[in-house]
């Protein structure tokens, strides 16, 4: 038996974590953060539980900010692609050389 064999067996026996991941929007994360903030402000809960809820609220607020920035960046990128596609190509004449029209190329390059 190899010394790495028990590790391989134990790694194979573990179930895959996060096989199906749920993706949340920035707005959904901000709602979750608000719920955790509300729970953190509840005086009937123990102090350590309120502290844990406050940490989770901060975490979800941070994730909401990052998600909002990502959504904004993808929106700007898609608008940039649409604008670039609507603009005419300033190098349109380069495509004429690929058509194999030898007549105009010979006349153009013959003036030596």
GITAFEN-V624144 format. One record per helix or strand. SS is the DSSP state (A for helix, B for strand). FROM is the first residue (numbers start at 1). TO is the last residue. If there is no record, write none. Layout:
SS/FROM/TO, SS/FROM/TO
This chain:
A/5/13, A/26/40, A/47/86, A/92/99, A/102/109
